[in-house]
Amino acid sequence: MDRIRIFSEMEEAYDRHDIEYFKRLVRHEDYVVRTRAVCILADIGDEDVINDISYVLLNDPNDLVRHEAAFSLGQMGFKKGLEALSKAVENDKSMFVRHEAAIAIGVIGAEEGRKVLEKALNDPDKEVRESAIIALSNINYVSNMKKSNRFARLTGG
């Protein structure tokens, strides 16, 4: 496989904002390509790509790719990503992914994420528990201030 050739194609597709191209790449055999495709989808897509990134988060065999999907959903900030992020916090085998999914819920800052984060306070891994504390503090901030702003998004995790 020639990653350099694929990356070159990806750059051209990025310049064209070819969302469908990147939706196909999230199922590519190479985890490096999948990781980059998720990041690019989050950058050029809108709420219409949440299902594709959520699919990656819940189904990709590689922990790093799933982690990147969780991060991307948080950065996008759409409540629509909360369902997949919550499932990842509750069920992912990787502490690395559960941690990032918890942080992403906090970055989104929606009250709907509170319940799963409160359950995550009992996760067997300290990093996930600490991530839930950070995420809950951001939800509390957003809720008390009745706003969602850039500061909350940057400091939510």
KEFIMAR-246471 format. One line per 4 residues: number of its first residue (from 0); their letters; for each residue x, y, z of N, C-alpha, C, O. Coordinates in steps of 0.1 Angstrom, whole numbers. Layout:
NUM = A = X,Y,Z,X,Y,Z,X,Y,Z,X,Y,Z; ...
This chain:
0 = MDRI = 8,-12,0,0,0,0,9,12,0,19,13,7; 5,22,-8,13,34,-9,6,46,-2,-3,52,-8; 9,48,11,2,58,19,5,72,13,-4,80,13; 16,74,7,19,88,2,10,91,-10,5,102,-11
4 = RIFS = 8,81,-18,-2,83,-29,-16,86,-24,-23,95,-29; -20,78,-14,-33,80,-8,-34,93,-1,-44,100,-3; -24,97,6,-24,110,12,-25,122,2,-32,132,4; -19,120,-9,-20,130,-20,-34,131,-25,-39,142,-27
8 = EMEE = -40,119,-27,-54,119,-31,-63,125,-21,-72,133,-24; -60,123,-8,-68,128,3,-67,144,3,-77,151,5; -55,149,0,-53,163,0,-62,169,-11,-68,180,-9; -62,163,-23,-70,168,-34,-85,168,-30,-92,177,-33
12 = AYDR = -89,156,-24,-103,155,-20,-107,165,-9,-118,170,-9; -97,168,0,-99,178,10,-102,192,4,-111,199,8; -93,195,-6,-95,208,-13,-108,209,-20,-114,220,-21; -114,198,-24,-127,198,-30,-139,197,-20,-150,197,-24
16 = HDIE = -135,195,-8,-145,192,3,-154,180,-1,-166,180,0; -147,169,-6,-154,157,-10,-157,148,1,-150,138,4; -168,151,8,-172,144,20,-174,129,17,-170,120,25; -180,126,6,-182,112,3,-169,103,2,-169,92,6
20 = YFKR = -159,109,-4,-146,103,-5,-141,99,9,-137,87,11; -142,108,19,-137,105,32,-146,96,40,-142,88,48; -159,96,37,-168,86,43,-164,72,39,-165,63,47; -160,70,26,-155,57,22,-142,53,29,-140,42,32
24 = LVRH = -133,63,31,-120,60,36,-121,56,51,-111,50,56; -131,59,58,-132,55,72,-133,40,74,-132,35,85; -135,33,63,-135,18,63,-123,12,55,-123,0,52; -113,20,53,-101,16,46,-94,6,54,-95,6,66
28 = EDYV = -86,-3,48,-79,-13,55,-68,-8,64,-64,-14,74; -62,4,60,-51,9,68,-56,19,79,-63,28,76; -52,15,91,-56,23,102,-51,38,102,-58,47,107; -40,40,96,-35,54,95,-44,62,85,-47,74,88
32 = VRTR = -48,56,75,-57,63,65,-70,65,72,-76,76,71; -75,55,79,-88,57,86,-87,68,97,-97,76,98; -76,69,104,-75,80,114,-75,93,107,-82,102,112; -68,95,97,-68,108,90,-81,111,84,-86,123,84
36 = AVCI = -88,101,78,-101,103,72,-111,108,83,-119,117,80; -111,103,95,-120,107,106,-117,122,109,-127,130,110; -105,125,110,-101,139,114,-106,149,103,-111,160,106; -104,145,90,-108,154,79,-123,155,78,-128,166,76
40 = LADI = -130,144,80,-145,144,80,-150,154,91,-159,162,88; -144,154,102,-148,163,113,-145,177,109,-152,186,113; -135,179,101,-131,193,97,-140,198,86,-144,210,87; -143,190,76,-150,195,65,-165,192,65,-173,198,58
44 = GDED = -169,183,74,-183,179,75,-191,187,85,-185,196,92; -203,184,86,-212,191,96,-219,180,103,-215,168,103; -231,183,108,-238,172,115,-241,160,106,-244,149,112; -240,162,93,-243,151,84,-232,140,85,-235,129,79
48 = VIND = -221,142,91,-210,131,92,-210,125,105,-202,116,108; -218,129,114,-218,123,128,-220,108,128,-214,101,135; -230,104,120,-232,89,119,-220,81,114,-217,70,119; -213,87,105,-201,80,100,-190,79,110,-184,69,112
52 = ISYV = -188,90,117,-177,91,127,-182,82,139,-173,76,146; -194,82,142,-200,74,153,-198,59,150,-194,51,159; -200,55,137,-198,42,133,-183,38,136,-180,27,141; -174,46,133,-160,43,135,-157,42,150,-151,32,154
56 = LLND = -163,51,158,-161,50,172,-166,37,178,-159,31,187; -176,32,173,-182,20,179,-178,7,173,-181,-4,178; -171,8,161,-168,-5,154,-154,-7,149,-150,-18,146; -146,4,149,-133,2,143,-125,-8,152,-126,-7,164
60 = PNDL = -117,-16,146,-109,-26,154,-97,-20,161,-91,-26,170; -93,-8,157,-81,-1,162,-84,9,173,-92,18,171; -78,8,185,-80,17,196,-77,31,193,-85,40,196; -66,33,186,-63,47,182,-73,54,173,-76,65,174
64 = VRHE = -78,46,163,-88,52,154,-101,55,162,-107,66,159; -105,46,171,-117,49,179,-115,61,188,-124,69,189; -103,62,193,-99,74,202,-101,87,193,-107,96,198; -96,86,181,-96,98,173,-111,102,169,-114,113,168
68 = AAFS = -119,91,167,-133,94,164,-140,100,176,-148,109,174; -137,96,188,-143,102,200,-138,117,201,-146,125,204; -125,119,200,-120,133,200,-127,141,190,-132,153,193; -129,136,177,-135,144,167,-150,147,170,-154,158,167
72 = LGQM = -157,138,175,-171,140,179,-172,151,189,-181,160,189; -163,151,199,-163,162,209,-160,175,203,-166,185,206; -150,176,194,-146,189,188,-157,194,179,-159,206,178; -165,185,173,-176,190,164,-187,196,173,-193,206,168
76 = GFKK = -189,191,185,-198,197,194,-213,195,192,-221,202,199; -217,185,184,-231,183,182,-236,173,192,-230,163,194; -248,176,197,-254,167,207,-257,153,200,-258,143,207; -258,153,187,-261,140,180,-250,130,183,-253,118,181
80 = GLEA = -238,135,186,-227,125,189,-227,119,202,-220,110,205; -236,124,211,-237,119,225,-240,104,226,-235,97,235; -249,99,218,-253,85,219,-241,76,217,-238,67,225; -233,78,207,-222,70,204,-211,72,215,-205,62,219
84 = LSKA = -209,84,219,-199,87,229,-203,80,242,-194,75,249; -215,80,246,-220,74,258,-218,59,257,-213,53,267; -221,53,246,-219,38,244,-204,35,246,-200,25,252; -195,44,240,-181,41,241,-176,42,256,-168,34,260
88 = VEND = -181,52,263,-177,54,277,-181,41,285,-174,36,293; -193,36,282,-198,24,290,-192,11,285,-191,2,293; -189,10,272,-186,-4,267,-172,-6,261,-169,-17,259; -165,5,257,-153,2,250,-143,-5,258,-141,-2,270
92 = KSMF = -136,-15,252,-126,-23,260,-114,-15,263,-106,-19,272; -111,-4,256,-99,4,258,-101,15,267,-110,24,265; -93,16,278,-94,27,287,-91,40,279,-97,51,282; -82,40,270,-78,51,262,-90,57,254,-92,69,254
96 = VRHE = -99,48,249,-111,53,242,-122,58,252,-128,68,250; -124,50,263,-134,54,273,-130,68,278,-139,77,280; -117,70,281,-113,83,286,-116,94,276,-122,105,280; -113,92,263,-115,103,253,-130,105,251,-134,117,248
100 = AAIA = -138,95,251,-152,96,249,-158,104,261,-167,113,259; -153,102,273,-158,110,285,-155,124,283,-163,133,285; -142,127,279,-138,141,277,-146,147,266,-150,159,268; -149,140,255,-157,146,244,-171,149,249,-176,160,244
104 = IGVI = -177,141,257,-190,145,263,-189,158,270,-198,166,269; -179,160,278,-177,172,285,-175,184,276,-180,195,279; -168,182,265,-165,193,256,-178,197,249,-181,209,247; -187,187,246,-200,191,241,-208,199,251,-215,208,247
108 = GAEE = -207,195,264,-212,203,274,-227,202,276,-233,211,283; -234,192,271,-248,191,272,-252,183,284,-246,173,288; -263,187,290,-268,181,302,-271,166,300,-270,158,309; -274,163,288,-278,149,284,-266,139,287,-268,127,287
112 = GRKV = -254,144,287,-243,136,290,-240,133,304,-231,125,308; -247,140,313,-244,138,328,-245,124,333,-236,120,340; -255,117,330,-258,104,336,-247,94,333,-242,87,342; -242,94,320,-232,84,317,-219,88,324,-211,79,328
116 = LEKA = -216,101,325,-204,105,332,-204,102,347,-194,98,353; -216,103,353,-217,100,367,-214,85,369,-208,81,379; -219,76,359,-216,62,360,-201,60,358,-195,51,364; -195,68,350,-181,66,347,-172,69,359,-160,66,359
120 = LNDP = -177,76,369,-170,78,381,-166,66,389,-158,65,398; -173,54,384,-170,41,390,-162,32,380,-161,20,383; -157,38,370,-149,30,360,-137,24,367,-132,30,376; -133,12,363,-122,5,369,-108,13,367,-99,11,375
124 = DKEV = -108,21,357,-95,28,354,-96,43,359,-105,50,356; -85,46,367,-84,59,373,-85,70,362,-92,81,364; -79,69,351,-79,79,340,-93,82,335,-96,93,332; -101,72,334,-115,74,330,-123,81,341,-131,90,338
128 = RESA = -121,77,353,-128,84,364,-124,99,365,-132,107,366; -111,101,363,-106,115,363,-112,123,351,-115,135,352; -113,117,340,-118,123,328,-133,126,330,-138,137,326; -140,117,337,-154,120,340,-156,132,349,-165,140,347
132 = IIAL = -147,134,359,-147,145,368,-145,158,360,-152,168,362; -135,158,351,-133,170,343,-145,173,334,-149,184,333; -150,163,328,-161,165,319,-174,170,326,-181,179,322; -176,164,338,-188,169,346,-186,183,350,-196,191,351
136 = SNIN = -173,187,353,-171,201,357,-175,211,346,-179,222,348; -172,206,333,-176,215,322,-191,215,320,-196,226,317; -197,204,321,-212,204,320,-218,213,331,-227,221,328; -213,212,343,-217,221,354,-215,236,350,-224,244,353
140 = YVSN = -204,239,345,-201,253,341,-210,258,330,-216,268,332; -212,250,320,-221,254,309,-235,255,314,-242,265,311; -239,246,323,-253,246,328,-255,258,337,-265,265,336; -245,261,346,-247,273,355,-246,286,348,-252,296,352
144 = MKKS = -238,287,337,-236,299,330,-247,301,319,-248,311,313; -254,290,317,-264,290,306,-259,294,293,-266,301,285; -247,290,290,-241,293,277,-231,282,273,-226,275,282; -229,281,260,-219,272,255,-210,281,246,-214,286,236
148 = NRFA = -198,283,251,-189,292,244,-175,286,241,-173,274,245; -167,293,234,-154,288,231,-146,284,243,-139,274,243; -146,292,254,-139,289,266,-143,275,271,-134,267,275; -156,273,272,-161,260,277,-156,248,268,-153,238,273
152 = RLTG = -157,251,255,-152,240,246,-138,237,247,-133,226,247; -130,248,249,-115,246,250,-111,240,263,-101,232,264; -118,242,274,-114,238,287,-122,226,292,-120,221,303; -131,221,283,-140,210,287,-133,197,288,-139,187,292
156 = G = -121,196,285,-114,184,285,-100,186,281,-92,176,281
